[in-house]
C-alpha cells in the first residue's frame, strides 16, 4: 500500500466522509455523472488538470472517465 493511500485511509477518509455526508468514492461517482452529462470526454494521451482541486473529486472522476495522467494542482489560499 502506498504512503499516500495509507495517509488517506488512516486520516483523511473519515473527515471527507463526514464533510461530504458520504464516501469520496460516492461523491466522485456523482461528479463523473455530472461530467458525462456535460459530454466531457478526456482525450487519451492528454493531460487532465484540476486546478484548485480541493478534495480531488473532479480529478478522480476524470481518471475514471479515462484521462491519462490526471493532475491535481492545489495552491495555498490567497489572502488580502
FENFEN-V451668 format. One record per run of one state. SS is the DSSP state (a for helix, b for strand, c for the rest). FROM is the first residue (numbers start at 1). TO is the last residue. If there is no record, write none. Layout:
ss:from:to
SS:FROM:TO
SS:FROM:TO
//
This chain:
ss:from:to
c:1:2
a:3:20
c:21:23
a:24:37
c:38:46
b:47:51
c:52:56
a:57:64
c:65:67
b:68:73
c:74:80
//
